[in-house]
Amino acid sequence: MLRAEAEELFLQNVPLMRKDSGQNTKIVATVGPSCRKPEQLLALVEAGVDVFRLNFSHGSHAEHLEVIRHIETINRDYHIHIGILADLQGPKLRIGQIENDALELAPGDVITLVNEEVIGTREKIYMSYEQFAQDCEVGERILMDDGKLEFEVIATNKIDTVRLRCLHGGILSSNKGVNLPDTHIQLPSLTEKDLRDLDFILSQPSINWIALSFVRRREDVDDLRRRIEARRHRAKVMAKIEKPEAVRNIRSIVKAANGIMIARGDLAIEMPMERLPILQKEIIQLCMQFSRPVIVATQMMDSMIKNPSPTRAEITDVANAVLDGADAVMLSGETAVGAHPTLVVRAMTRIIEEAERHYWPQIEVRRPKAVTHASTFQNDVICFNACRVAEEIGAKGIVGLTVSGYSAFKMSSYRPKARIFIFSDQHHILNSLNLLWGVQCFYYDRDAGTDETIQDCNEILKNAGIVTSGDILINTASMPLQKRARTNMLKVSVVE
């Protein structure tokens, strides 16, 4: 192709703000009061953020809309592909107001939960779950305030009143969360608030992922997907694993969802805490086998909400998530309300880069394989063998052309040593794929033949300084390109 055309494509595609470090594990940052302004969001992107999370447990629709517009502007002005994850609150259970905002409880004390809104005292405390008395049983554990207070059900009238005996006491204040690790609850996965939030989310085409909280079974995921498809939105479903029931149904949930978030906050409260590290590893491995991106979330750098540097335990936690094979690690309060949001992202980036230097020796046994009876078997074989060939011949990268993003999910799940460069004419797809491990996205919409398109893509990477003359690339595509079908071609090329 002509040099002038290549230069123009280069200017349209190259991320202009960020150093190309080759980092594979992505960073998800939650937006809040500490980082909602355009210049603050821009600073986080420069520091290493790949996806912004909008937490619908907080903030108004107007505030979220303002942030969405800022992210759209950043993507447009700097020709990058930052994704947007909308996180629904879900059926979060809480108590109501407490008199004087403090009720001191000691082991053996008895309190009563009711479903009428009252100012809480030892005699009566409001609980937001109306069917609680019907669903709970004597002997079940009840946890409050992130597990700081523990109770046992000693009586229920199966209508509207439950009596609890305190097992581990403390100060109970207003609006604290309630966890029911032993109770089979009947609440739908989408509350009335979630449905209002979802209506707003589906009015925003730029939102790429929707996180469903407190998933218990695959039907929860299917319900959300039907609602998304009914509105003809292209958002993908991220299932949050934070309930024991979800762990029991994990395989079917992973297969039903487009991605998984290991929400360790509630998960570690409702499951025995010592199980959390192994569960994290097992869920990540399962996600890799089914080519689903997986986010590790909650308290990764929690001390940096106030402090300018992380604890040694947090450094190790982030590094271990990388070594486990997570697609992304997530920051919550650290960026949303923390004092040092940009420092947090920079620190996380440094930890990721160091951990990734030691990643591949232990990944081989966990790589997925193409399933022979699957309808996508041929496509999957091309994707996995592109990764394998890249390693055997020392290729610098694997270049893919995609319409749906499917090939990117497959190649990313293989965790190749070669980098993954994905080209598409679909901005929404590229923004969605920015969450995936090792995937770097480029916009390309030129209508050309296969050979010329491959040459264009290789030239764009060369002009970006990502590859140099003599580097080997593995190119994958669908032939003929105009049919926009599944990937069916693999070509080894040398950068001129």
Buried (B, 14 or more C-beta within 10 A) or exposed (E): EEEEEBEEBBEEBBBEEBEEEEBBBBBBBBBBEBBBEBEBBBBBBBBBBBBBBBBBEBBEBEBBBBBBEBBBEBBEEBBBBBBBBBBBBBBBBBBBBBEEEEBEBEEEBBBBBBBEEBEBEBEBBBBBBEEBBBBBEEEBBBBBBEBBBBBBBEEBEEEBBBBBBBBEBBBBBBEBBBBBBBBEBEBEBBBEBBEEBBEBBBEBBBBBBBBBBBBBBBBBBEBBBEBBEEEEBBBBBBBBBBBBBBBEBBEEBBEBBBBBBBBBBBBBBBBEEEBBBEBBBBBBBBBBBBBBBBBBBBBBBBBBBEBEBBEEEBBEBBBBBBBBBBBBBBBBBBBBBBEBBBBBBBBBBEBBBEBBEEBEEEBEEBBBEBEEEEEBEEBBBBBBBBBBBBBEEEBBBBBBBBBEBBBBBBBBBBBBBBBBBBBBBBBBBBBBBBBBBBBBBBBBEEEEEBEEBBBBBBBBBBBBEBBEEEBBBBBBBBEEBEEEEBBBBBBEBEBE
